[in-house]
Amino acid sequence: MRFAVDRPMLWLVEGVVGGLIAASLVGFFLSLRVKSDSGKATIQNLNARIRAWWIMIGVFSIAMLVGPVGSLALFGFISFLALREYVSLIPTVPADHRTLFWSFFVFTPLQYWILAMHWYGVASIMIPVYAFLFVPVRLVLSGETAGFLDRAARIHWGLMVCVYCISYAPALLILEIPGYRQQSAKLLLFLVIVVQFSDVFQYIWGKLLGKRRIAPLISPNKTWEGFLGGVASASLLGMGLWWMTPFSPLQALGMSLVITLLGFAGGLIMSAIKRDRGVKDFGSIIEGHGGILDRVDSICFSAPVFFHLTRFFYITHGKTT
Amino acid sequence: MSWLGNAVAAGARGLAGATVRWLDCRPETRQRVYFANHTSHLDFVVLWSALPRALRAQTRPVAANDYWHSGLRRRLAVGVFHAILVDRSASGDRETQLQSARRSLDLLVDALERKESLIIFPEGTRGRGEEIAPFKSGLYYLWLKRPDVQFVPVYLANLNRVLPKGEVLPVPFISRVAFGPPLQPGDNETKESFLREARNALCALQHA
């Protein structure tokens, strides 16, 4: 099955590419204008981020063009890399080794394979039920009791956030919404656009107006101005994209608001973990952005709720379509 | 060996997600002895793969004969990576031990005479990753014979988590390879002072 590339989809692609071209031009002119050292560093980071955006959007577009399998493979790989950044940062002991091996090479691919098979029922419980029980069983077999609950909880949390929660983004593709069949790719695009633009808008508003810090102990760069401006702009953008979704404009606004608030919470929570471990980024795989997990932390927290809200309100229960 | 070696190196490096940093040290073609902490069988493969291609061809890992001496391991170590296999302090009386140590040293000095660089693990055996063990004296005797060669400390982080002692299947942690500034030994170093400074140089990279 491939997605129908319809007119709205084309507008969207044109809009995103146009926006990126505009951003690149602005970045280029800023790099010519700004002279101060700190300003230069900011512009350099900005341009690195824009370049990385080109690559991320390119990869994402190719995955979408390939179809659901492409998107599932891409998000599966993202989960793998995110889990890797996560476990590299948190303390583990040699006795955790085989449980971690299972997490990387069995549970992660299994979750995405189940989604590819469209087994929604299994996909929604595989990690919260089966992996949840498997992890302590495998750990107890290793015979090491020191820090047992901590170790199990760390692995549980990694699987839930990096694999289960992220997998809800491509799981949107297997939602069968009446009157919206074969079009769910646009729902995934909607989520990704709102989440990522919320991050971008927060960054821009924060750089322009940011004064009052919102959580100085957790993330010194986040300000009230950035947060409110970002959430408002991204929600309005989401509302403006209602035509690509099964939602009305007002519903699209509500959904976008939920997505951006949870995305913000996700970013804050992951910052708390990084701060606790004494690092700034989870990795350095994406220039200017840090690690994969730094880029998708907002998706981890918004995708599951967006998925379930959509499923709850837009899929007629009791009737299979 | 070149394509197979580079393929294995790329695989190991991808798996171990190694980020490589050169701190006050540049990747140069001059002759060097890279000495590193030892926590995993992946160590020399990842260290070797962290070197630019031009340097790999002239750099030979030094590995323990008792582990790598036969079968597939040997083919991998010797055939692919051109490892030099040496005997670790063999059993027997003091005289045979000394002889075996001398033979090993001769092998390494021969390699240096051929303009090759070396990768060695002066702890002698794999540790558990937390602390760097005291160095064996081979490093010092190597320096006595060839003081003109640069001794470069290389700290390997997280490889013990990728493949801990006793495990066969790897877990893809992100590892780090840090090359530090070459040692600058004084004129009247004793064995103890040289080994202590070498170990300190490696410890300094631990938190760099």
Interface residues (C-beta under 8 A of the other chain):
Chain A: F80 R84 E85 V87 S88 T92 P94 H97 R98 L100 F101 F104 G283 S284
Chain B: G17 T19 R128 N158 N160 R161 P164 K165 E167 L169 P170 V171 P172 F173 I174
